[in-house]
Amino acid sequence: MTSPSTTGIELKTRRPIIGEIVELISSMRFAIALLAMIAIAAVIGTVMKQGEASTNYINQFGPFWYEIFRKIGLYTVYSAWWFLLLMTALVTSTTLCIVRNAPKMMKDMRSWRENVREQSLLNFHHKMQWQAPLSRAALAQQSAARLKDAGYQVKLVEKEHGTLVAAKQGAANKFGYIFAHASIVIICIGGLLDSDVPIRMQEWFFGKTPFNGSGLISQVPPQHRLGVGNPTFRGNTMIPEGQNSNTAILARPDGVLIQELPFTISLKKFTIDFYSTGMPKLFASDVEVRDNQTGETVKGTIEVNHPLTFHGVSIYQSSFEDGGSKLKLSGFPMSGNGAERFEIAGEVGGTTPLNQDTTVEWSGFRPFNVENVGPTDDPRAVKQGKSLEEELAQSLDKHTGSAGKNAVNKNLKNVGPSVSYKLRDKTGQAREYQNYMQPVTVDGATVFLAGVRANPSDNFSYLRIPADDGHSVTEWMRLRAALQDPALRAAAAQRYAERATPNSAAGDALRAQLQASADKSLGIFAGSDKPGGFMAISQFLEKVPAAEQEKAADVFMKILNGSLWDLWQVARAKDKLAPVSEDETHARFLQLATNALSDAFFYGAPVYLQLDDYNEIKASVFQVTRSPGKNVVYLGCLFLVLGVFAMFYIRERRLWIWIKDDASGASDALMAMSTQRKTLDFEREFEILKEKLPQSAA
């Protein structure tokens, strides 16, 4: 049997595939790649709003991209399967790195590296040799004492031809690497515990589905409700004053989930204070929390950044809403020749039938509004370069905001309560309105602001109804109704013609011609055949030759203004009221009323609702959270701080002194020193030890 020959060639066995995979996963390059991908995902999750309603994403991206982004989970990045996979891979990679390297580091921290040889010490950059008139044992003891005095741990090791003094300081530096890596694992685990992964698990395996209908919370089926044992959640609950709640709403991309709470929150009082600009300064809620099983009760005040924690669930003050304020309003027709005032009541959050075809949805109430009521550009002021048609076609959409464009603080003023509502017709179409309770002074005129918008994303445009002598809209409503009454228009035209031609010598023909012109002007402005106002006048004047348009417009507007004045007097006479005096105040009112009558054709509402009285009911919005991973994350942050501190502020130093006997009875010493990071502090410490160690005892 022949023995294998040695050829000097070393045969290397291939490492098992599992070992290579473990090495790859626990490598630094793999961890850095994962961190880069997680950072990119975090950027996406920050830029793109998370957990919004599906309709919001469809409106923003369109149906095609909405579906693509939905499938890859961009609307819920932090709970998407690929993000969870990245987090799991990072935890696994960091854990394997700790498992592989921590034992080596711990062993190295305990090690004295006493197997070092004299020849190796001679190769160190930081070294020193000296001779001392002491025995080897005495010099070793003296060196050890001085190193201990300098803060080193020391061990004496007897060698065959000498004594080795091994010293170390700052070995805990390696704890920094262990703590820093462990903190990543701990923080990631804490983050996963506080994520909606447990909720996703219940949706995947326990049949829980979001609810996208309407109705009372108590009537939501069980498959849309999460039990009190849910380990983690973050939801909102709105509680009006004097009421309570034992559930929270968890928003999902395609609906909501109802979270059962282990306690009942009762809102006793809600307090709010405002800055002069109208921004909330402070809002707080006095609450009572009662355990549903034991009856244990806790009272407290919840403010922003001052939550109340009860049985592991934290209750934060999130915001505030209207809790169903009771409203009393007066309604005025905005079409036809009727001006009869009627009363209507509502509750914020509820609905009220207006007629067979229209329903009022009360969407909001504000007890006060701080608005900019400074001077603005009059939308009907003639601008250079605009055509006559453009000037006459100025309409409601120019009255944006609250009549102010430049937010100058000195013009901020509380303009009183306002109410918001939607008028929904039988086809489901709706427009939103916002009306102020009190008149507001804008550009020197006292007007009632009636806002309207077709889409929630639009700003409100405001119809300005001038206030009459009684600070009401009564006179304008009377004039509006009279404008739609052909008989009153005819009577006003006759009165205007008689007033414009007091001299009977002018002849009946001229008076009749003027009466016909006035009646026609009122009819055009009233929109007898089509939408009226200044737009109708503009379309009428287009038929006049261009050279005569300016003159025709002056004549038309003079007749219209005069006949509108008489229409107002005729309407008052019909209601058995005395005529108003011809003065500057009433002339200004008629001018503003004419502008408002033109804008009213764009208002798009069958009625105008004016707030008369209210009983405000406030509601507090709480964020209710159970976050078991919070303390875990805090622990991870502590580990991270300790790790960074250890890595940057603890310097590991190793020092050896090789002592051997001299032929003359003295001792020869060789000292060498090393560190992982050579700094100026290390250099100074080495110089100090060079001066301190060679001294012999007195």
C-alpha positions as CSV (number, residue, x, y, z in Angstrom):
1,M,0.0,0.0,0.0
2,T,1.5,3.3,-1.1
3,S,1.3,6.4,0.9
4,P,0.1,9.6,-0.8
5,S,3.0,11.7,-2.0
6,T,3.4,15.2,-0.9
7,T,4.0,17.6,-3.7
8,G,3.9,20.8,-1.8
9,I,0.5,21.8,-3.2
10,E,-2.2,22.5,-0.6
11,L,-5.6,21.3,-1.7
12,K,-8.4,23.6,-0.5
13,T,-11.8,22.1,0.1
14,R,-14.7,24.2,-1.0
15,R,-16.7,25.9,1.7
16,P,-20.3,24.6,2.0
17,I,-22.9,26.7,0.2
18,I,-24.7,27.4,3.5
19,G,-21.6,28.9,4.9
20,E,-21.1,31.1,1.9
21,I,-24.7,32.3,2.2
22,V,-24.3,33.0,5.9
23,E,-21.1,34.9,5.2
24,L,-22.8,37.0,2.5
25,I,-25.8,37.8,4.6
26,S,-23.7,38.8,7.6
27,S,-21.3,40.9,5.5
28,M,-21.1,44.7,5.7
29,R,-21.8,45.1,2.0
30,F,-25.0,43.2,2.3
31,A,-26.2,45.3,5.3
32,I,-25.2,48.6,3.5
33,A,-27.3,47.6,0.4
34,L,-30.3,46.8,2.7
35,L,-29.9,50.2,4.5
36,A,-29.8,52.0,1.1
37,M,-33.0,50.3,-0.1
38,I,-34.8,50.9,3.2
39,A,-33.7,54.6,3.0
40,I,-35.2,54.9,-0.5
41,A,-38.4,53.3,0.7
42,A,-38.5,55.7,3.6
43,V,-38.2,58.6,1.2
44,I,-41.1,57.3,-0.8
45,G,-43.1,56.9,2.4
46,T,-42.3,60.4,3.4
47,V,-43.0,62.1,0.1
48,M,-46.2,60.1,-0.7
49,K,-49.0,60.4,1.8
50,Q,-49.7,57.1,3.4
51,G,-53.0,55.5,4.2
52,E,-55.2,58.0,2.3
53,A,-58.5,57.2,0.8
54,S,-58.4,55.4,-2.6
55,T,-60.2,58.3,-4.3
56,N,-57.5,60.7,-3.3
57,Y,-54.8,58.6,-5.1
58,I,-57.0,58.1,-8.1
59,N,-57.5,61.9,-8.4
60,Q,-53.8,62.5,-8.0
61,F,-52.3,59.7,-10.2
62,G,-55.1,58.6,-12.4
63,P,-56.6,55.0,-12.6
64,F,-53.7,53.5,-14.4
65,W,-50.9,54.5,-12.1
66,Y,-53.1,54.2,-9.1
67,E,-53.5,50.5,-9.8
68,I,-49.8,50.0,-10.4
69,F,-48.8,51.9,-7.2
70,R,-51.4,50.0,-5.2
71,K,-50.1,46.6,-6.3
72,I,-46.5,47.4,-5.3
73,G,-47.7,48.9,-2.0
74,L,-46.6,52.5,-2.3
75,Y,-49.7,53.7,-0.4
76,T,-48.7,51.7,2.7
77,V,-45.0,51.5,2.3
78,Y,-44.2,50.6,5.9
79,S,-46.5,47.6,5.9
80,A,-45.8,46.4,2.3
81,W,-44.5,42.9,2.0
82,W,-41.3,43.9,0.3
83,F,-40.6,46.5,3.0
84,L,-41.2,43.9,5.7
85,L,-38.9,41.6,3.8
86,L,-36.1,44.2,3.8
87,M,-36.5,44.8,7.5
88,T,-36.4,41.1,8.2
89,A,-33.3,40.7,6.1
90,L,-31.6,43.6,7.9
91,V,-32.5,42.1,11.3
92,T,-31.2,38.7,10.1
93,S,-28.0,40.2,8.7
94,T,-27.2,42.2,11.7
95,T,-28.0,39.4,14.1
96,L,-25.7,37.0,12.2
97,C,-23.0,39.6,12.3
98,I,-23.4,39.9,16.0
99,V,-23.4,36.1,16.4
100,R,-20.3,35.7,14.3
101,N,-18.2,38.5,15.8
102,A,-19.4,39.1,19.3
103,P,-17.8,36.0,20.8
104,K,-14.5,36.9,19.2
105,M,-14.7,40.4,20.5
106,M,-15.6,39.2,24.0
107,K,-12.7,36.8,23.9
108,D,-10.4,39.5,22.7
109,M,-11.5,41.9,25.5
110,R,-10.7,39.2,28.1
111,S,-7.4,38.3,26.5
112,W,-4.1,39.7,27.7
113,R,-2.3,38.7,24.5
114,E,0.4,37.3,26.8
115,N,1.9,35.1,24.0
116,V,3.7,38.1,22.5
117,R,7.4,37.6,22.0
118,E,10.3,39.9,22.6
119,Q,11.2,40.1,18.9
120,S,7.6,41.1,18.1
121,L,7.8,44.0,20.6
122,L,10.9,45.3,18.8
123,N,8.9,45.7,15.6
124,F,6.3,48.1,17.2
125,H,6.4,51.7,16.2
126,H,5.8,53.0,19.8
127,K,8.5,51.3,21.9
128,M,11.2,52.1,24.4
129,Q,14.1,50.3,26.1
130,W,15.8,51.1,29.4
131,Q,18.0,49.5,32.1
132,A,17.1,49.7,35.8
133,P,19.4,48.8,38.8
134,L,16.6,46.6,40.2
135,S,16.0,42.9,40.1
136,R,13.6,41.6,37.5
137,A,10.9,40.9,40.0
138,A,11.2,44.3,41.7
139,L,11.1,46.1,38.3
140,A,8.1,44.1,37.3
141,Q,6.2,45.0,40.5
142,Q,7.2,48.7,40.2
143,S,6.1,48.9,36.5
144,A,2.8,47.1,37.3
145,A,2.1,49.6,40.1
146,R,2.8,52.6,37.9
147,L,0.6,51.2,35.1
148,K,-2.3,50.6,37.6
149,D,-1.8,54.2,38.8
150,A,-2.2,55.3,35.2
151,G,-5.5,53.4,35.0
152,Y,-4.4,50.2,33.3
153,Q,-5.3,46.7,34.2
154,V,-2.1,44.7,34.7
155,K,-1.1,41.0,34.6
156,L,2.4,39.6,35.3
157,V,3.4,36.6,33.3
158,E,6.6,34.6,34.1
159,K,8.4,33.5,31.0
160,E,11.3,31.2,30.6
161,H,13.9,33.9,30.3
162,G,12.1,36.9,31.7
163,T,8.9,38.4,33.0
164,L,6.1,39.9,30.9
165,V,4.0,42.8,32.2
166,A,0.8,42.8,30.1
167,A,-1.5,45.8,30.5
168,K,-4.7,47.0,28.8
169,Q,-7.1,49.9,29.0
170,G,-10.3,50.7,27.1
171,A,-11.1,47.1,26.2
172,A,-14.8,48.0,26.6
173,N,-14.4,49.9,23.3
174,K,-15.6,46.7,21.5
175,F,-18.9,46.9,23.4
176,G,-19.6,49.9,21.2
177,Y,-19.7,47.7,18.1
178,I,-21.8,45.1,19.8
179,F,-24.3,47.7,21.2
180,A,-24.5,49.6,18.0
181,H,-25.3,46.5,16.0
182,A,-27.7,45.3,18.6
183,S,-29.5,48.6,18.6
184,I,-30.3,48.2,14.9
185,V,-31.9,44.8,15.7
186,I,-33.8,46.1,18.7
187,I,-35.1,49.2,17.0
188,C,-36.3,47.3,14.0
189,I,-38.1,44.8,16.1
190,G,-39.7,47.6,18.1
191,G,-40.8,49.3,14.9
192,L,-42.3,46.0,13.6
193,L,-44.2,45.6,16.9
194,D,-45.7,49.1,16.5
195,S,-46.5,48.7,12.8
196,D,-49.7,47.5,11.4
197,V,-48.3,44.0,10.7
198,P,-50.5,42.5,13.5
199,I,-53.5,44.1,11.8
200,R,-52.4,42.8,8.4
201,M,-52.1,39.4,9.9
202,Q,-55.7,39.6,11.1
203,E,-56.8,40.7,7.7
204,W,-54.9,37.8,6.0
205,F,-55.7,35.0,8.4
206,F,-58.8,36.0,10.4
207,G,-61.1,37.4,7.8
208,K,-61.0,41.0,9.0
209,T,-62.0,43.5,6.3
210,P,-62.2,47.3,6.2
211,F,-65.7,48.8,6.3
212,N,-66.6,51.4,3.6
213,G,-70.2,52.0,4.3
214,S,-72.1,54.4,6.5
215,G,-74.2,54.2,9.6
216,L,-73.8,53.9,13.4
217,I,-70.5,52.5,14.7
218,S,-72.5,50.1,17.0
219,Q,-74.1,48.5,13.9
220,V,-70.8,47.7,12.1
221,P,-70.5,43.9,11.6
222,P,-67.9,41.9,13.6
223,Q,-65.7,41.2,10.5
224,H,-64.9,44.9,10.5
225,R,-64.1,45.2,14.2
226,L,-60.8,44.4,16.0
227,G,-61.0,43.0,19.6
228,V,-59.5,44.6,22.7
229,G,-56.7,42.0,22.5
230,N,-55.2,43.6,19.4
231,P,-51.5,44.0,20.4
232,T,-51.0,47.3,18.6
233,F,-53.1,49.9,17.0
234,R,-53.3,53.7,16.3
235,G,-56.7,55.1,15.7
236,N,-58.8,58.2,16.3
237,T,-62.1,58.8,18.1
238,M,-64.2,62.0,18.1
239,I,-66.2,62.7,21.3
240,P,-68.6,65.6,21.7
241,E,-68.8,67.3,25.1
242,G,-70.9,65.3,27.5
243,Q,-70.7,62.1,25.5
244,N,-68.4,59.1,25.5
245,S,-66.8,56.5,23.3
246,N,-65.3,53.0,23.6
247,T,-64.1,52.5,20.1
248,A,-61.5,54.0,17.7
249,I,-61.4,54.4,14.0
250,L,-58.4,52.9,12.1
251,A,-58.1,54.3,8.6
252,R,-57.3,51.9,5.9
253,P,-56.8,52.6,2.1
254,D,-60.2,51.1,1.2
255,G,-62.2,51.9,4.3
256,V,-61.9,51.8,8.1
257,L,-61.6,49.2,10.9
258,I,-63.4,49.6,14.2
259,Q,-61.0,49.1,17.2
260,E,-62.7,48.0,20.4
261,L,-61.2,49.8,23.4
262,P,-60.8,48.2,26.9
263,F,-62.2,51.3,28.4
264,T,-64.7,54.1,27.9
265,I,-63.6,57.7,27.4
266,S,-66.0,60.4,28.6
267,L,-65.4,64.1,27.6
268,K,-66.5,66.3,30.4
269,K,-65.3,69.7,29.0
270,F,-63.3,70.9,26.1
271,T,-61.3,74.2,26.4
272,I,-59.8,76.1,23.5
273,D,-57.9,79.4,23.3
274,F,-56.9,81.3,20.2
275,Y,-54.2,83.7,19.0
276,S,-55.3,87.0,17.5
277,T,-54.7,85.5,14.1
278,G,-57.4,82.9,14.7
279,M,-54.9,80.0,15.1
280,P,-55.5,77.7,18.0
281,K,-53.2,78.6,20.9
282,L,-54.2,75.9,23.4
283,F,-56.8,73.2,23.5
284,A,-57.3,70.7,26.2
285,S,-59.9,68.0,27.2
286,D,-61.1,67.2,30.7
287,V,-61.9,63.4,30.5
288,E,-62.9,60.5,32.6
289,V,-61.7,57.0,31.6
290,R,-63.5,54.0,33.0
291,D,-62.3,50.4,32.7
292,N,-65.0,48.3,31.0
293,Q,-64.4,45.2,33.2
294,T,-63.3,46.4,36.6
295,G,-65.0,49.8,36.7
296,E,-61.8,51.5,37.6
297,T,-62.0,55.2,36.9
298,V,-59.3,57.8,36.2
299,K,-59.8,61.5,35.6
300,G,-57.4,63.8,33.9
301,T,-56.7,66.6,31.5
302,I,-55.3,65.8,28.0
303,E,-53.4,68.4,26.2
304,V,-51.1,68.5,23.1
305,N,-47.9,66.6,24.0
306,H,-49.4,65.6,27.4
307,P,-51.3,62.3,26.8
308,L,-53.1,60.2,29.4
309,T,-52.0,56.6,29.6
310,F,-54.4,54.0,31.0
311,H,-53.6,50.3,31.1
312,G,-50.9,50.5,28.4
313,V,-53.0,52.6,26.0
314,S,-52.1,56.2,25.4
315,I,-54.7,58.9,24.7
316,Y,-53.4,61.9,22.8
317,Q,-55.1,65.2,22.1
318,S,-55.1,65.3,18.3
319,S,-57.5,68.0,17.2
320,F,-61.0,69.3,17.6
321,E,-64.2,69.3,15.6
322,D,-67.8,70.4,15.8
323,G,-69.8,67.9,17.9
324,G,-73.2,68.5,16.3
325,S,-74.0,72.1,17.0
326,K,-77.7,73.1,16.9
327,L,-78.4,75.7,14.2
328,K,-81.4,78.0,13.5
329,L,-81.5,79.7,10.2
330,S,-83.7,81.8,7.9
331,G,-84.2,80.9,4.3
332,F,-84.8,83.2,1.4
333,P,-85.7,82.1,-2.2
334,M,-83.0,82.8,-4.8
335,S,-85.2,82.1,-7.8
336,G,-88.7,83.1,-8.9
337,N,-90.6,86.2,-7.7
338,G,-91.2,85.0,-4.2
339,A,-89.4,86.7,-1.2
340,E,-91.2,84.9,1.6
341,R,-88.8,84.2,4.5
342,F,-89.0,80.7,6.1
343,E,-87.3,79.1,9.1
344,I,-85.1,76.0,9.0
345,A,-83.2,74.2,11.7
346,G,-80.3,71.8,11.4
347,E,-77.5,70.0,13.3
348,V,-73.9,69.8,12.2
349,G,-73.3,66.4,10.7
350,G,-77.0,65.8,10.0
351,T,-79.3,66.5,7.1
352,T,-82.5,68.4,6.6
353,P,-85.0,68.1,3.7
354,L,-85.4,71.4,1.9
355,N,-88.0,70.3,-0.6
356,Q,-88.8,67.2,-2.6
357,D,-85.7,67.6,-4.8
358,T,-83.1,69.1,-2.5
359,T,-81.5,68.1,0.9
360,V,-79.3,70.3,3.1
361,E,-76.3,68.5,4.5
362,W,-74.9,70.5,7.5
363,S,-71.1,70.1,7.2
364,G,-69.6,72.7,9.6
365,F,-70.0,75.5,12.0
366,R,-67.4,78.0,13.4
367,P,-68.2,80.3,16.2
368,F,-65.8,83.0,15.0
369,N,-63.6,83.6,12.0
370,V,-60.6,85.8,11.9
371,E,-60.3,87.1,8.3
372,N,-58.4,89.8,6.4
373,V,-60.9,92.5,5.7
374,G,-58.4,95.1,4.4
375,P,-58.9,97.0,1.1
376,T,-59.0,94.9,-2.0
377,D,-59.2,95.5,-5.7
378,D,-62.8,96.1,-6.7
379,P,-63.6,93.3,-9.2
380,R,-65.6,95.8,-11.3
381,A,-63.1,98.6,-11.4
382,V,-62.3,99.4,-15.0
383,K,-58.8,98.0,-15.8
384,Q,-56.8,99.5,-18.7
385,G,-56.7,97.2,-21.7
386,K,-60.0,95.4,-20.9
387,S,-62.8,95.4,-23.4
388,L,-66.3,96.5,-22.5
389,E,-67.5,92.9,-22.6
390,E,-64.8,91.8,-20.1
391,E,-65.8,94.6,-17.7
392,L,-69.5,93.8,-17.8
393,A,-68.7,90.0,-17.6
394,Q,-67.0,90.3,-14.2
395,S,-68.8,87.6,-12.1
396,L,-68.8,85.8,-8.8
397,D,-65.6,83.8,-9.4
398,K,-63.7,87.1,-8.9
399,H,-64.8,87.4,-5.2
400,T,-62.4,84.8,-3.9
401,G,-61.4,84.4,-0.3
402,S,-62.9,86.5,2.4
403,A,-62.6,89.6,0.3
404,G,-58.9,90.0,1.0
405,K,-55.8,89.2,-1.0
406,N,-52.9,90.5,1.1
407,A,-52.9,89.0,4.6
408,V,-51.8,92.1,6.6
409,N,-52.1,91.5,10.3
410,K,-53.6,94.9,11.0
411,N,-56.5,94.0,8.8
412,L,-57.3,90.8,10.6
413,K,-60.7,90.9,12.3
414,N,-63.1,88.5,13.8
415,V,-66.1,88.6,11.5
416,G,-68.3,86.3,13.6
417,P,-69.9,82.9,13.2
418,S,-70.2,81.0,9.9
419,V,-72.1,77.9,8.8
420,S,-71.1,75.5,6.0
421,Y,-73.6,73.2,4.3
422,K,-74.1,71.3,1.0
423,L,-77.2,71.4,-1.1
424,R,-77.7,68.0,-2.8
425,D,-80.2,67.5,-5.5
426,K,-82.1,64.3,-6.3
427,T,-79.4,63.3,-8.8
428,G,-76.7,63.3,-6.1
429,Q,-75.0,66.4,-7.3
430,A,-74.0,68.9,-4.6
431,R,-72.4,72.3,-4.1
432,E,-71.0,73.5,-0.9
433,Y,-71.9,76.9,0.7
434,Q,-70.4,78.9,3.5
435,N,-72.4,81.9,4.9
436,Y,-71.5,84.3,7.6
437,M,-74.0,85.2,10.3
438,Q,-73.1,88.9,10.5
439,P,-72.4,91.5,7.9
440,V,-68.7,92.3,7.1
441,T,-67.3,95.7,6.0
442,V,-65.3,95.1,2.8
443,D,-64.0,98.0,0.7
444,G,-66.0,100.4,2.8
445,A,-69.3,98.5,2.2
446,T,-71.2,96.5,4.7
447,V,-72.1,93.2,3.0
448,F,-73.2,89.6,3.9
449,L,-70.7,87.1,2.4
450,A,-72.3,84.0,0.9
451,G,-69.6,81.6,-0.3
452,V,-69.9,78.8,-2.8
453,R,-67.7,76.2,-4.4
454,A,-68.4,73.2,-6.7
455,N,-65.4,71.1,-5.6
456,P,-63.9,70.5,-2.1
457,S,-60.4,71.3,-3.5
458,D,-61.6,74.8,-4.7
459,N,-61.5,78.0,-2.7
460,F,-64.8,79.6,-1.8
461,S,-66.1,82.4,-4.0
462,Y,-68.3,84.9,-2.3
463,L,-71.5,86.6,-3.3
464,R,-71.6,90.0,-1.6
465,I,-75.2,90.9,-0.5
466,P,-75.3,94.5,0.7
467,A,-76.8,95.1,4.2
468,D,-79.8,97.4,4.3
469,D,-80.7,100.0,6.9
470,G,-81.8,97.2,9.3
471,H,-78.5,95.4,8.8
472,S,-80.3,92.5,7.1
473,V,-80.7,91.1,3.6
474,T,-84.4,91.8,3.5
475,E,-84.3,94.8,1.0
476,W,-82.0,93.0,-1.4
477,M,-84.2,89.9,-1.3
478,R,-87.2,92.2,-2.0
479,L,-85.4,93.7,-5.0
480,R,-84.4,90.3,-6.3
481,A,-87.9,89.0,-6.2
482,A,-89.3,92.1,-7.8
483,L,-86.8,91.8,-10.7
484,Q,-88.3,88.4,-11.5
485,D,-91.9,89.7,-11.5
486,P,-92.9,91.0,-15.0
487,A,-95.7,93.0,-13.6
488,L,-93.5,94.9,-11.2
489,R,-90.9,95.4,-13.9
490,A,-93.6,97.0,-16.1
491,A,-94.8,99.2,-13.2
492,A,-91.2,100.2,-12.5
493,A,-90.6,101.0,-16.2
494,Q,-93.7,103.2,-16.3
495,R,-92.7,105.0,-13.1
496,Y,-89.2,105.6,-14.5
497,A,-90.5,107.0,-17.8
498,E,-92.8,109.3,-15.9
499,R,-90.1,110.4,-13.6
500,A,-87.6,110.9,-16.5
501,T,-90.1,113.0,-18.5
502,P,-91.9,115.2,-16.0
503,N,-92.7,117.8,-18.7
504,S,-95.8,116.7,-20.5
505,A,-94.7,118.7,-23.6
506,A,-92.2,116.0,-24.2
507,G,-94.9,114.0,-25.7
508,D,-96.5,110.6,-25.0
509,A,-94.4,109.0,-27.7
510,L,-91.1,109.7,-26.0
511,R,-92.5,108.6,-22.7
512,A,-93.7,105.3,-24.2
513,Q,-90.4,104.8,-25.9
514,L,-88.5,105.3,-22.7
515,Q,-90.9,103.0,-20.8
516,A,-90.4,100.3,-23.3
517,S,-86.6,100.7,-23.1
518,A,-86.7,100.5,-19.3
519,D,-88.9,97.5,-19.4
520,K,-86.6,95.8,-21.9
521,S,-83.5,96.7,-19.9
522,L,-85.0,95.2,-16.7
523,G,-86.0,92.1,-18.6
524,I,-82.6,91.5,-20.1
525,F,-80.9,92.1,-16.7
526,A,-83.5,89.7,-15.0
527,G,-82.7,87.0,-17.6
528,S,-86.1,86.6,-19.0
529,D,-84.9,84.3,-21.8
530,K,-81.5,83.3,-20.6
531,P,-79.1,83.9,-17.6
532,G,-79.2,87.6,-16.9
533,G,-77.0,90.1,-15.2
534,F,-74.1,91.9,-16.8
535,M,-73.3,88.9,-18.9
536,A,-76.7,89.2,-20.6
537,I,-76.2,92.9,-21.1
538,S,-72.8,92.2,-22.7
539,Q,-74.3,89.7,-25.1
540,F,-77.1,92.2,-26.0
541,L,-74.5,95.0,-26.7
542,E,-72.6,92.7,-29.1
543,K,-75.4,93.3,-31.6
544,V,-74.7,97.0,-31.6
545,P,-72.1,98.3,-34.1
546,A,-68.7,98.5,-32.5
547,A,-68.4,102.2,-33.0
548,E,-71.6,102.8,-31.1
549,Q,-71.1,100.2,-28.3
550,E,-69.6,102.6,-25.7
551,K,-72.4,105.1,-26.1
552,A,-75.1,102.4,-26.1
553,A,-73.6,100.9,-22.9
554,D,-73.7,104.3,-21.1
555,V,-77.4,104.8,-22.1
556,F,-78.3,101.2,-21.2
557,M,-76.7,101.4,-17.8
558,K,-78.2,104.8,-17.1
559,I,-81.7,103.4,-17.9
560,L,-81.1,100.2,-15.9
561,N,-79.9,102.0,-12.8
562,G,-82.8,104.4,-12.9
563,S,-85.4,101.7,-13.5
564,L,-83.9,99.5,-10.7
565,W,-84.4,102.4,-8.3
566,D,-88.0,102.6,-9.3
567,L,-88.3,98.9,-9.1
568,W,-87.2,99.0,-5.5
569,Q,-89.8,101.7,-4.7
570,V,-92.5,99.8,-6.5
571,A,-91.6,96.6,-4.5
572,R,-91.8,98.5,-1.2
573,A,-95.1,100.1,-2.1
574,K,-96.5,96.6,-2.9
575,D,-95.5,95.6,0.7
576,K,-97.1,98.8,2.0
577,L,-93.8,100.3,3.0
578,A,-92.8,104.0,2.6
579,P,-90.3,104.8,-0.2
580,V,-86.7,105.2,0.7
581,S,-85.0,108.6,0.6
582,E,-82.9,109.5,-2.4
583,D,-79.5,110.0,-0.8
584,E,-75.9,108.8,-1.2
585,T,-76.3,105.9,1.3
586,H,-79.2,104.4,-0.7
587,A,-77.6,105.1,-4.0
588,R,-74.5,103.2,-2.8
589,F,-76.8,100.3,-1.6
590,L,-78.5,100.1,-5.0
591,Q,-75.1,100.0,-6.8
592,L,-73.9,97.1,-4.5
593,A,-77.3,95.4,-4.9
594,T,-77.0,95.6,-8.7
595,N,-73.6,93.9,-8.6
596,A,-75.0,91.2,-6.3
597,L,-78.0,90.7,-8.5
598,S,-75.7,90.0,-11.4
599,D,-73.5,87.7,-9.4
600,A,-76.6,85.8,-8.0
601,F,-77.0,84.1,-11.4
602,F,-73.7,82.3,-10.7
603,Y,-74.5,81.4,-7.1
604,G,-76.3,78.3,-8.2
605,A,-78.6,77.8,-5.1
606,P,-82.4,77.8,-4.9
607,V,-82.2,79.4,-1.5
608,Y,-80.0,81.6,0.7
609,L,-79.7,80.4,4.3
610,Q,-78.8,83.0,6.9
611,L,-77.7,81.9,10.4
612,D,-79.9,83.4,13.1
613,D,-79.0,81.5,16.3
614,Y,-76.9,78.5,17.4
615,N,-76.0,76.2,20.3
616,E,-72.4,75.3,19.9
617,I,-71.4,71.7,20.9
618,K,-67.6,71.1,20.8
619,A,-66.0,67.8,20.1
620,S,-62.5,66.6,20.8
621,V,-60.6,64.3,18.5
622,F,-58.3,61.9,20.4
623,Q,-55.6,59.6,19.0
624,V,-55.6,56.3,20.9
625,T,-52.5,54.1,20.6
626,R,-51.2,50.9,22.0
627,S,-47.5,50.7,21.2
628,P,-45.8,47.8,22.9
629,G,-42.7,48.4,20.7
630,K,-42.2,51.9,22.2
631,N,-40.2,50.7,25.2
632,V,-38.3,48.3,22.9
633,V,-37.3,51.2,20.6
634,Y,-36.3,53.3,23.7
635,L,-34.0,50.4,24.7
636,G,-32.6,50.2,21.2
637,C,-31.9,54.0,21.3
638,L,-30.1,53.5,24.7
639,F,-28.0,50.8,23.2
640,L,-27.2,53.0,20.2
641,V,-26.1,55.9,22.5
642,L,-23.9,53.6,24.5
643,G,-22.5,52.0,21.4
644,V,-21.6,55.4,19.8
645,F,-20.2,56.6,23.0
646,A,-18.0,53.5,23.4
647,M,-16.8,53.6,19.9
648,F,-15.9,57.2,19.8
649,Y,-14.9,58.0,23.3
650,I,-13.3,54.8,24.6
651,R,-9.9,54.1,23.2
652,E,-8.4,50.7,23.6
653,R,-4.7,50.6,24.4
654,R,-2.4,47.6,24.9
655,L,1.0,47.8,26.6
656,W,3.7,45.2,27.2
657,I,6.9,45.4,29.2
658,W,9.4,42.5,28.7
659,I,11.9,42.4,31.6
660,K,14.9,40.2,31.7
661,D,18.0,39.9,33.9
662,D,21.2,41.7,33.0
663,A,24.7,40.1,33.4
664,S,25.6,42.8,36.0
665,G,22.6,42.0,38.2
666,A,20.4,44.8,36.9
667,S,17.4,44.4,34.6
668,D,16.8,45.2,31.0
669,A,13.3,46.4,30.0
670,L,11.5,46.7,26.6
671,M,8.2,48.5,26.5
672,A,5.9,48.5,23.5
673,M,2.4,50.1,23.1
674,S,-0.3,49.9,20.5
675,T,-3.8,51.2,19.8
676,Q,-6.5,50.9,17.1
677,R,-6.6,54.6,16.5
678,K,-3.5,56.6,16.7
679,T,-4.5,60.1,18.0
680,L,-2.7,63.0,19.6
681,D,-4.0,61.8,23.0
682,F,-2.4,58.5,22.4
683,E,0.9,60.2,21.5
684,R,0.8,62.3,24.6
685,E,0.0,59.3,26.8
686,F,2.9,57.4,25.3
687,E,5.3,60.3,26.1
688,I,4.1,60.4,29.7
689,L,4.6,56.7,30.1
690,K,8.1,57.0,28.6
691,E,9.0,59.4,31.4
692,K,7.2,57.6,34.2
693,L,8.1,54.0,33.7
694,P,12.0,54.0,33.5
695,Q,12.4,55.7,36.9
696,S,13.7,53.4,39.6
697,A,12.6,53.4,43.2
698,A,14.4,55.7,45.6
